[in-house]
């Protein structure tokens, strides 16, 4: 190769960071299609990394470039880790650490300082043709492999399953989703909050990458290409030893380690009480639990010896759009846990609870835990229409000691009916005033994982205990049967005068369940309260209820609520 005299030669890599650029281009295309706010940020990051002349060894190093914030750097590091695992990249003698980029040979560019523009153009043509005769083939082709348990991964695994087990190679969309859902953490039918994205959205990328072939228009069929079969088999071999969430939770043979993991996973909003508030150790039922003089009562008790029962998670049918629908998001989430013993039933109160079922007689006792699940938008709606207080009242009256209020975030919580600050205040009141345990999760996926871990924890808690129960409300350590629990919790059952009184005053501003119970413990009926007001002056009436103690902390009902109650009832006439 001859060089033009008077030229200074510099060596420049055509694409110093091809992997990072490709990954950013994928992100940019996705953001552009969704018209995301990230589009401008990704464009700026792409421009800066394409102009940077040196190879970068990690996402963290990209922080020096314009447009790269912490999230983007972490994203690149995560993709880099997956790439190294799937491609078995090892360290070498590169001064920059692991040389994963396999960058092409430096491109020779002629930079002139004195020569004319015509000479510069000629020189550029000579050097570019000599060094890079066919620029189109310069770009390294990197085989696309979807991330573990992503939508693309699930589709490839589903098609691979079908290919190996059936004579036909193609599947329709619904058939493919039924097979693929178990391989994916995201739903194929339910979009992420505030987006149109589902796991099925990955199909277009698989088709564009030549891994999946689509035939037909109305009733499209999908099948793996030769390249798709190769990639799917590689993914299967690379990920077959990777543990699923079910394996992490249920297949840990070390009970001690599993128990610690459960305690670390179950997090409650800040509380001054110990973690054992949720998982309080119920003391062992001793042989002398029932006094000898209560022999008649002993005969009525249902007894389950240690090891004779299973712990079952019960899920309210109303939490699903239909159990028979295989693609229901809730059903799909719990199907990820094949080792989780769970059933779908009609629960009259709460959305989830647990029963101990005898292995031979199938008798069931309800454990003292119930979970009410709310998505942020549903929480806002329930506060506005009054269901919020009514549901909490029914939870308090259901007879189960430990009430857990589980709240799921809804995307970025932008469209939830009320300001987020108002919702968080409602949850704080629920924790402090109603003495409920409040647990916040990011999504349905995390909620299902929380409940799976709760089930495991309760299994550890009760496995060595003797359980006793009867067809009455729970008292001390005697549990109630599931039949009695469901019947006694019917929403439209006849209410006593006191219960009706409680529901009435719960509608007044500032009256919590705890305060309502404190008031009705002294004044069982509205007439009793009105008669007490008749004996008071106006000032005495306004503070009549102020010093009543409520809740575990024995706080006062307070002058504000007391005055509200007086103003509401003082004009009531007794007939």
N, C-alpha and C positions, 0 to 999 in steps of 0.2 A: 504494500500500500504506500503510494507516494503522497507526500504532504506538500501543500503549497507553501512556498518560502514566505516568511514573515508572519506566519500564523502561530498563535499560542494555543496549545491543545489542553483541554480540560476533560476529565472523565466524569460522566454523570450517569447514574442509574436511571433507566427509563421509568421503572416503578419500584422504588425502594421498599415499599410496604404493601405488596399486592394483597395479602390476606386481609389486612385491616381495611384497605380500600374496598375490597369486594363485600365485606361484611357491612361496611357503612353504606355502600350503594344499595344493598338489600334493604337496610333500614330506611334509607331515603325513599326508595320506590314505594315501600309500604306506607310511609308517612304521607307521600304525595297522593296515593290512592285514597287514603282516609281523610285527606285535607287536614292533617294534624298540625298543631302549633309547633311541633318539633321539626317540621320541614325546613324552616329557615336555619335552625341551629345545625341540623345535619348537613345542609348545603355548605355552611361556613366551615364545618369540620372537614368535609370532603375536600374543599378547596385548599385548606391549609395543609392537609396531609399529602395531597398530590404535589404540592410545591416543595415539601420538605425533602432535602436531598439525601438524608441518611436513613439507614434501617433502624426501626424502633423495635426493641425486644419485648415490650410489654405494654399493656393498656395504660399503666401508671406513667410511663414515659411520655405518653401522648399529652399529658397535662400541660406540657410546655407550649403546646400549639393552640392557636385560636379556635374557639368553638368547642373545646373538649372540657366538659364539666366532670364532676366526680362520677355521676351516673353512667356517662358514656365510657369513661375509663374502666369502670367496673364491668360494664357489659363486654368490652373487648377482652378483658382478662378472663372472664368466664368462658367466652367463646374460644379463647386461646387454650384454656385448660381442656375443654372438650375436644378440641382439634388434636391436642397432644396425646390424649388418651386413645381416641379413635384411630389415629395414624401412628401410634407407638413411636412418637418422636423422642429421641434421647439427646443428651448433651454431647457436644463435640468441642473441638478446640477453638471454636470461634471466640474472638475477644469479646463479643457482645453476648456471650452465654449460649443459649440454645439457638441454633441457626435454623429456625423453622421456615424461613422465607424462601430459601432456594432462589434468591434473586438472580435475574439474568445477568450476563456479563455486562460490564459498564459500557454505556453508549458513548462513543467519542464524538464530541461536539467541537466545532471550530469556532473560536471567539476571536474576532479581529479588533484591532485598535487603530490601524493605519490604513488598511486596504479599503478599496471602494466597495459599494454595495453589490456591484456586479460580480467582483471577485469573490465576495463573501458567499453569494448565492451559489456560484459554481463550486466553491470549496465545500459548502454544506452538502450539495448533491453528491459530490465525489465520496465524502466520508460516510454519508448515510447509506449510499448504495453499497459501499464496500463492507461496512460493518453490519448493516441490517438489511439484507437484500429482500426480505419478505416480512415487513412489520406486522402483518396480520397474524403470523404464527409466533410472534414474540411472547404473547401473553401466556403465562403458565395456566393450564387448565386444572382447577382444583375440584376434586370430586365432591359433590354436595352430599352431606349426610345430616339429616335432621337430628335435633337434640333428643336425648333420652326422654321418653314419655311426653313428647310434644305431639301436636296434631299430625305432622308429617310422619313422625316415627310410628304412630298408631296406625295410620293408613297403610304404610308399607308392611307392618307386621300383620295387619288384618288380611291384606291381599296375599301375603306369603303363607299364612295359615290356610287360606282357601285353596291356594295353588297346590299345596302339598297334600291336602285332604280330599280334594275333589277333582273330577275329571275336567270340569269346566274351568277356564282361566279367568273369566270376567265376572263382575258383580255389579248390581245396580246400587245406587246411593244408599237406600235404606238398608239393604242387606249388608253392605260394607260397614256402615255405621254400627250396626248391631254387633259385628265382630270386633271392630276396632276400638270401641269405647273403653274396654277393659285395659287397653294399653296406654290410655291417655289421662292426664290430670285435669284437662279442661273438657267442657261439654261440647258435643258435636251439634247440639240443637239450640242451646240457650246462649245467646250472645253475652259477652262480657258487659258489665254495666257501662252505660254511656257510649257503647261502641256497637258496631255490627259484626264484630269479629267472633267467630266460633272456631273450633278445632278443624272444621271442614274447610275453612278458608285456606289452609295449607295445600289443598289439592291443586290449585292453580300453579303454585311453585313447583310441585312435583311433576306436573305435566310439562312446564316450561324447561325443567332440568332434564327431561327425557327419561324419567324414572317410571312414570305411569302413562298409559295410553288410554285416551277416551274415544269411544266409538258411539255413534248414534247421536240424535239430537233430543227428541222428546224423552225417551227412556234410555238415557245414556248408560253405557256399560264401561267399567273401569277395570283395567288389567295391568300387570307389571310388564315392562319392557325387559329385554335381556339385561340391560344395564340396571334396571330396577331390581331384578332378581338378585343380581350380584351384590348391590348395595344393601338390600334387605337381609341377605344372608350374612354379610359382614357385620351389620348392626346387631343381628341376633347373636352372633358369636361374641361380639364386643360387650354386649350388655346382659348376657344371660346370667352372669354372676352378680349383677348390680341389684341390691336389695330394693324391693318396693316398700311403700309406707306400711303395708300389711306385714311384711317380713320384719321391719324394724320394730313394730309395736308388739306383734303376737308371737314371733318366732325367736325371741331372745331367750335362750335356755337358762340364762343367769337371772333368776328372779330378782336378785338384789339390784342388778344393773337396770333391768326393765322398770323396776319400781322407781328408781332414781330418775330415769328418763321421763316417766309419767309425771312425776312431781315437777320436773323442770318444764314440761310442756303446758301443764295446766296453770294458767296465770289469771289472776283476778285483779280487777281494778284496785288501786291502792286501798288498803284497809289496815287499821291499827291492830286488828286481830291476827293470830297466827295463821299459817297456811292450813293448819289442821282444821280451820273453820269449815272448809269444804269437805275435807276427807277426815272428819273427826272419827277417831277410833271408838267404835261402839263396843262397850265392855262385854266380855264373855258372859253368856247366860249360864249361871251356875245351877247346880242341881237343887239348891235351896232357893231358887229365884221366886217361886211361889210358896207362900207360907203353907205349912202343913194343914192349917185350918181351912185352906181354900181348895180342898180336894175336889169339890164340884166344878170349880173353875178349871182345874187341871185337866179334867176329863174333856172339856170343851176345846182345849188348845190343840192346834195343829203343830206338830213337832217335826223338824227336819234336822237330822243329825249331820255333823260335818262330813262333807264329801258325798252326800246323797242328792245334791241339787246342782243345777247349772244357773249361772247368772245370764239373763236374757235382756237385751235392750229392746224396749218397745217404742215404735215410731208411729205417731199419729197418721192415719191415712190421709188426713186433710193437708199434710205437709207435702203430698205428692199430687200430681195431676192424673194419677191412675196407676195402680200397682202393675197392671197388665202391660202398661206402656214401657217397653224395654229402654227407651231413650229418655225417660223422665230424669231430669237432672239429679233429684234427690236419690232416686233408686240407683242411678248410675254411680253416684258417689259412694254409697254404702256397699255396692257390689265390688268395689275395689278391695274390700276387706273380707276375703272368703273365710277367714278364721273368726270373724266377728259373729257371734250368735245374736241375731236380731230378727224381729217380726214387725209386721205392719198391722195395727189395730185401730179401732175407733176409741180415742181417749177423750173423756168428757172434760178433763182439765189438763193443761200442760200439753207440750208437744212431744216430750220424750220422758220416759221413766224406765225403771229397771225392776224386774221380778226375779225371785228365786223359784225355780220350777223343780219339783221333785222328779227324779229320774225314772221312777216306776209309777207312782200314782198320778203324776202330772199336776198335782196341787200347786198353787202359786201364791206366794206372799210378796207384797210390794215392798221394796226397799225404800228407806226414807229419803229419797232423792227425786226431784222432778225438775225438768228444764223447760222453760218457756223461750222459744226462739222468735226473734224479731229481726227483720231486715230494717235498715235505717229508714227507708221510705215508709215501711209499714208502721214503724214506731211513731213517725210523725203523724200519719193518718189516724192511728189509735188515740193519740193525745188530743187531736182535734175533734174526733167524734165521741170521745168519752169512754171508749173501750179500755183505755190504759188503766184507769182506776178500777173499773169493774173486773177486769181480768186479774189484777193484783189482789183484789179482795177475794176472789174465788180461789186463787193460789194459796192465800193465807188460811182459808177455811178447808182446804183439801185434806188436812191431817198428816201431811208429810213434812218432816222437820226442816229439811234442807231444800230451799227453793233457789234455783240458779236461773238468772235472767241473762240469756245469751243473745248478744246483738251482733249482727253482721253488717260490715260496711257495705255501702252501695256505690261502687266505683269511687269517685272522689267526694261522694256525699254532697253533690251540688244540688240535685233535684230531689229533695227528700221531704218537701212540704212545709218544713219549718226551718228556721236557722239552726245550724249545727250546735251553736252554743245553747239554744233552748233544749235540744235533745239531750245534750250532755248534762245539763242541769237536772233534767228528768231522771236520768240514770243515776246521778249522784243522790237524788232524793230517794230513789228506789233502794240504793245501798244503805244509806244512813237511816232514813225514816222507817222503811219497811223491813230492814234487816235481811234483804235478799243478797245473794252473792251475784255480782255482775261480771260477766265475762264477754270481752269484745273480740271478735274474729275478723279477718280480712275478707273472707269469702265463704261460700258453701263448702268448698274443699276443706278449709281449715276447721269449719264447724264439725264436719263429719269426722275429721281426725281427732278433734277434742273429745267427741262422744265415744269414739273407739277407745281412746286412752282412758276415759272415765270408766268404761266397761271393764277394761283390764284391771284398773286400780280397784274397783269394787270386787272383782273376782279374787284378787289378792286379799282384800280386806275381810271377806266373809268366808273364804274357803275352809278355814279351820274352826268355824263357829257353829254352835247349835242355834237354829232359828225356831222361834215360836210365834204363832199367829192365831187370829180368830176373826170371826165375821163381825167385828166391831172396829171402832176407830182406834188407831195406834195409841198405846199408852206405855210409857217407860220404854222397855226393849221388846215389847210384844207388837208384832207387825200386823197389818190388816191384810185380808185376802184381796186379790185383784178384783174379784166379783163385787165385794163390798165397796172397794175404792171407787170403781167406775159408777156404781149405782148411787153412791152418796154424793158424787160430784156432778150429777146431771144439772145442766145449766138451768133448765126450766122447772126444777123441782119446787114444790111449795115452800115459801120462805116463812120463817117465824116473824113476828112483829119486830123483834130486835134486829134481825138480819135486814129487814126492809128499812128500818130506821138507819142502819149503818149505810146502806146503799144510797139513801136519801142525802145524808149529810156529807157523803164523799163527793158529792157534786159541788159543794161549797168551796170557795177559794181557800187554799191553805190547809184543808183538812186531809191528812194522810190516813192510811189504814190504821196505823198505830194510834193516832189521836182519836179516830172514830171509835176504836175498841175501848180506849180509856174512858171516853164519854159515856158509851153505852154500858160499860161495867157498873157505872153509878146510876145512870138514868136509862132503864131498860127500854122505855117507850117514849114517844114524843109527848104524851100526856104527862108523864112523870116529870119531864123537864119543864113543861109549861107551868105545871103547878108550883115547881120550885121558883120559877121566875115571878109568879104572882105574889110570892112572899118577900120579894126583894124590891128595893128602890132601883131606879134606873142605873145608878153607878154600881150598886152591888150586883145587879144582873149582868152588867157588861164584863165583870171580872169573876163571875161565879165559877166558870170552868178553867180559869187561867192557871191555877195551881195543881190541877189534876196531873198525875204522873203517867207517862206513856213510854213504851218501848223498854228495851233491855237497859238502856242508859238512864232510865227514870227521869227523863226531861219533862219539863212542864208543857202542857198544851199551849200556853201562852196567851197574852191579853188580846192579840189580834184575832185569833180564831175564836176566843171566848166572846168578843164583841160581835163578830160576824154571826155567831150562833144566836146571840141575844136579839140582834136586829131581825133575824129571819123568823124567830119564833114568838117574839113579844106580842105581836098582834093576833096570834092564833087564839081563837075562842074555843072554849070547851063546851060542847053541847051536852 
